[in-house]
Amino acid sequence: MFDAKKLLDQFLGSQVPGAGGTVRGRAEQVGQLAKDNPLATIAIAGVLLGTDGGRKVAGSALKLGSLAAIAGLGYQAYKNYRAGQNPAETAEAGTPELLPPPVDSGFHPEAVSADFALVLVRAMIAAARADGHIDAAERVRILDRLKVSGLAADAADFLEKELANPVDLDAIVAAAASEEQKVELYTASRLAIEPKTRAERGYLDLVAGRLGLPDSLVDHIEATVSAAKV
């Protein structure tokens, strides 16, 4: 079985100049970059899924690594929420200087099991599909790119199945057993996309509602993630 935590790194890896845009516009370039520098500095999976900026994060959030970034951003938002801070102040403060969450906080990356890391990957893929732009023809193009992307065969097989199967939001939501996991799941979903359409915004609202997250906590997650985006 592939390492879900490493696959998360591909969703949130730093951007390589010229690798932005959609699958239609950048497919050949991304394929070459993937062959030249597999699994390193480019968010291959994110670009293959065709979004145009949802996974670009900056500053210390990126330096921490993907799983730590999800945990760190979620912890920061949760801490601000519990402290009764105003989400607008977070947005105005700019890119947060994140540190790894405390070991006893429930957000520490080492507390994330391989199974839940896989759930976070599924949550990000589901969010990326929220606007419905990945039709049958687009899926074929994505699978063609996977063949030359440098992904391990089992990771590529997993992504292929996730793209082919309907999104199972019930299973994704049910996997979040603690409040901390619920925050991390929504944080990962929000990191995966920049909600520019009603479908994307509606999907995130649905996820938040199904997780039972208070509106004020969701506002803090939104502000914290937005501040960390490029």
Secondary structure, 3 states (H helix, E strand, C coil): CCCHHHHHHHHHCCCCCCCCCCHHHHHHHHHHHHHHCCCCCCCHHHHHCCCCCCCCECHHHHHCCHHHHHHHHHHHHHHHHHCCCCHHHHHHHCCCCCCCCCHHHCCCHHHCCHHHHHHHHHHHHHHHCCCCCCCHHHHHHHHHHHCCCCCCHHHHHHHHHHHHCCCCHHHHHHCCCCHHHHHHHHHHHHHHCCCCCHHHHHHHHHHHHHHCCCHHHHHHHHHHHHHHEC
